[in-house]
């Protein structure tokens, strides 16, 4: 994924809160390495949804799938 726009951050935060409330166990975010720092900075907002311990960022889809299967 590409980094979200500023307008999307509240929407993504709300979506994450709803997923957590619905008992989401964990979530993998697949992004390109060049955008990783930008996305990490924007995720500071989603810490309110307590999603950080449930979401890990990967640049390799195979690695992400292995983590989700654990």
HELIX and SHEET records of a PDB file:
HELIX    1   1 UNK A    6  UNK A   21  1                                  16    
HELIX    2   2 UNK A   33  UNK A   35  5                                   3    
HELIX    3   3 UNK A   36  UNK A   42  1                                   7    
HELIX    4   4 UNK A   45  UNK A   49  5                                   5    
HELIX    5   5 UNK A   52  UNK A   54  5                                   3    
HELIX    6   6 UNK A   61  UNK A   69  1                                   9    
SHEET    1   A 2 UNK A  27  UNK A  30  0                                        
SHEET    2   A 2 UNK A  55  UNK A  58  1                                        
END                                                                             
